[in-house]
């Protein structure tokens, strides 16, 4: 995708904790409809230190 800019994205949730050894994360959705983002295939995570990483979504529970 080239250079990522936070201005080109929409926040969908906050990471609240990691889980297991496979890199799973628990995210609290910003939406009032928990299934709204169930069709997402990938997300980009922007850290406080300025790093950006793309993650593929395997499941939404």
Order of alpha helices (4+ residues) and beta strands (2+ residues): beta-beta-beta-beta
